[in-house]
């Protein structure tokens, strides 16, 4: 069994009711960015813009993990970002 880690950008999104915390890192564990966005259309536009900047800079694919508790993730379903959204409920 291979334990190789493929290089990628990993984004963690902690969903809140008014603000969301974001951490962006590389699959090797290096932290690239941390920021908070408001739970608004402009906040999510900022989110996708900053993620795209990292994607272009590093030329790597992006994986986004997020908490989808209490339905706060619903605004991400129709963002028009071109990203496939998979919400995992734990």
N, C-alpha and C positions, 0 to 999 in steps of 0.2 A: 504494500500500500504506500503510495506516494504522499509525503507531507509537504510538498512544494507549495509555496504561496505565490500566486500569480500577481504581478504588480498591478495595482489598481488604486484609485482614490476611494476612500471609504468615508461616508457621511453619516453621522448620527444625529437624529432629530428627536429631541425630547419635547413632546407636544404638551402645551398648557392651554388654558382657556383664553388668556390674553396675550401671552408671549410664548415663543418657542426658542429653546436653546439649541444651537447647532455646533457640532465639532466636525472638523474636516481633517483627515489624516491619510497617510499612505499605508498600504498593506504591510510595510516593514515596521510600522509602529510610530513613525515620525508624525507629530502633530503639525498641521499646516495653518490652521485657522480656527478660531472660536468666536462666535458672535450670537447675538440674540435678535430675533425679528418679532415684530408685532403680528397679531393674528388678524391681518388685513390683506387685501389684494396687493398693496404696495410692499408689504412685508414679504410675501411670497415671491413677488417679482425680484426683490433684492436677493432672496435666497437663491433663486435660479441663476441670477446674474453672477453672483459670487462663485457658485459651483462651476458654472461654465468657464469663468476665468481660470480656475484651477485645472479644469479639464484641458483647456487650450495650452496652458503653460507646461503641464506635465505630459500631455499627449497620452493619457491613460483613460481607460473606461472608468465609469463612476458607479458605485453601488451605494444605495441609500437605505439605511435601516431607521425605522421610526416606530415610536409607540403610537398605537391607534386606539387608546382607551377612551371611553365615553363619547365617541363620535367626533372628537375635535379634529380628526384627520380629514373629514369630509371635504373641506375646501380644496384639498390637493387632487381630488379625483378629476376635475375638469379644468386644469390649469393651462392646457394648450402648450405645455412645455416640450412635448415630444418624448417625455420620459414615460416608461412603463411603471406604474405604481402598483406595488404589491403590499398590502397591509397585513401584517401578522398580528393576530390577537393572541395574547398569552394569558 
